[in-house]
Amino acid sequence: MLKDVCGQVDLSNNGAESLDIDTFARVYITGDAASPCPVCQSGTCSAGERQGLPCTGVGSLGTTIDCPPRANAFIGNIHVNLVVSSGTATLVAPNGAFCPAQRSSGAFGVLSAHTITETASGLTPAGVGAFTTSIGAVTCIPPTGNGTFDAGGDLPGPAAISEIGTITVTNQFLLNLQNLLCTQLGMCSTLCQVSPIFC
């Protein structure tokens, strides 16, 4: 990430969401098909530039920025700015080229593709202070600058992203939400069915 994730939720429009996510990835070719990225095992890096040094693993795979691959395996960067939302995201290409300088027509192995659509939903109450949500985006992945890798990875090219999750909010947020939905929009009866904190 190059900057903090920033966004907004419109409570007067079915909990519509929009997030601005700036991503930056370093691309390596390690030649290790079984474990292409070094992992954090028992608190130390299994391989790579910091092999044997302390680390903190992330997630079930144990990968971490603490354990980068060897520097000589680095081939380029991919920088993508995403605007993910709870609405419908669409990318249209009448000629099949969704991205500038796209090498192959179509998307995701479908040569005849001319439209990519991701449909998501806004906040839905799911208990005291909890809301379920889904967000999505369609975008272009730029080239890394390494001709061999870009040709093999068919970059630049289109990408579609979606995520489903739960958002938990604070008591102050709940009070503000109660004021908006009950006082201004008259939705108290609906909220009472979901959470007694609103009543």
Buried (B, 14 or more C-beta within 10 A) or exposed (E): EEEEEEEEBEBEEEBBBBBBBBBEEEBBBBEEEEEEBBBBEEEBBBBBBBEEEEBEBEEEEBBBEBBBBBEEBBBBEBEBEBEBBBBEBEBEBEEBBBBEEBBEBBBEEEEEBBEBEBEBBBBBBBEBBBBBBBBBBBBBBBBBEBEEBBEEBEBBBBBBBBEEEEBEBEEEEBEEBBEEBBEEEEBEEEBEEBBEBBE
